[in-house]
Amino acid sequence: MKIIKQAPVLILIAIFLISCKTSTNKENPTNNLEKNIEDKPNSEKRRMEIKFSCGENGISDYLDDGWKILKEESQEKICTWKSFPASKDCNMEKDKGCKITKPDKIGEEKIYLLEK
């Protein structure tokens, strides 16, 4: 009868000993992980988006600094605006409601996605 009462305690002790034994054999995988981390130092890459418009072009400074172009887009953009009076009697200085503004020069805006 005493053996039957002690059986659950013996099973728990056996499970505890088996689990402790397997946890001590896990030293080799951690060494392999450390080696893989050392193989790829600074694997993070930085990205940046730059816009140049209306004839500006400073991308060569970034390319000389080690940046690479991933993506290049261009779109039309208004560079300057021109104002003129709506009628002959209009004084644009006094009456702002009679002033008409329209695009004067239209240029190109270039958008670069860079990675280093």
N, C-alpha and C positions, 0 to 999 in steps of 0.2 A: 504494500500500500504506500509506503514511503517513496518507493521508486517511481510510482505513477505521479505523485505530487511533485517530485523533483524533475520530472521529464520536461515540463515547459521551461524551467529555469535553465536546464542543460541546453535546450534548443536555442534559447536566447543568447547564452554565452557562446555557443558554437557559431551562430550567425555573426556576432560581434567580432570574434576572432578572424573569421573568414573575410569580413569586410575590411578589417585593418590590414590584413595581409595583402589584399589587392591594391589598396591605396599606396602602399610603399613601393610598388613596382611601376609607378607612373613617372619615374624620373627621366627616362629617355625621350618621351615626346616633348617635354619642355625644352630640352637642349636643341631639338630640331626646330622648334619655333623661334628660339633666339637666333639661330643661324639664318633662317629665312628673313627675319627682320633686318639683320645686318646686310643681307644681299641687296636690299632696296632702300638705301638711305635717300631721304628727301624726295620721295615719290610724289609728293604733293605738287601740283602745278597751279600757277596763278593765272587768272584770266582778267582781261581788261577790255572795255569798249571805249573807243575814241572816235570823235566826230570832227571832221574838218569841212568847212563850208566856204563858198564864194572865193575860190582860188587859193585858199590856205592849204599848205601841204607840209606837214612836219612828221610824216610817217617814217622818214629815213632815220630820224633820231632814235626812234624806238627800235627799228630793225638793227641799227648799229649797236644798240644796247643788249641785243640777244633775244628780242621778242620775235615771234613768228606769227604770220597772218593766218588765222583759221578761216575767217569769213570776211568778205568785202561786199558792201552794198552801196548803191548810190541812188539818190533821189533828188528831185528838183526842189529848189528852195529860193525864196525871194531874198535878195541881198540888200536892196535899197528901195525906199518908198518915195513917191513924188506927190506933192500936194499942189492943187491948183484951185482957183475960185470957180464956183458953180455958175456964176453969171458975171456980166460986166460990172454990175453995181455992187458986187460983193466985196466987202473989206474983210480979208481973212484974219487980220489982227483983232478986230472988234467983234465980229460975228463968226463964232466957231462953227455954227450950223451950216454955213454955206461953203465950207471947205471940203473938197473931195480929195481923197487920198487913194492912189493906185500904185501898183508895183512899178518900179522903174527898171531895175536890173534883176534878171532871174539867173541864178547860178546853180551849181550842183553841190550837194552835201554828200560826202563820203563817210560811211560808217565802217570802222574796222573792228573786228573781234580778234584780240591778240592773246597769245599764250606764251608763257615763259617757263 
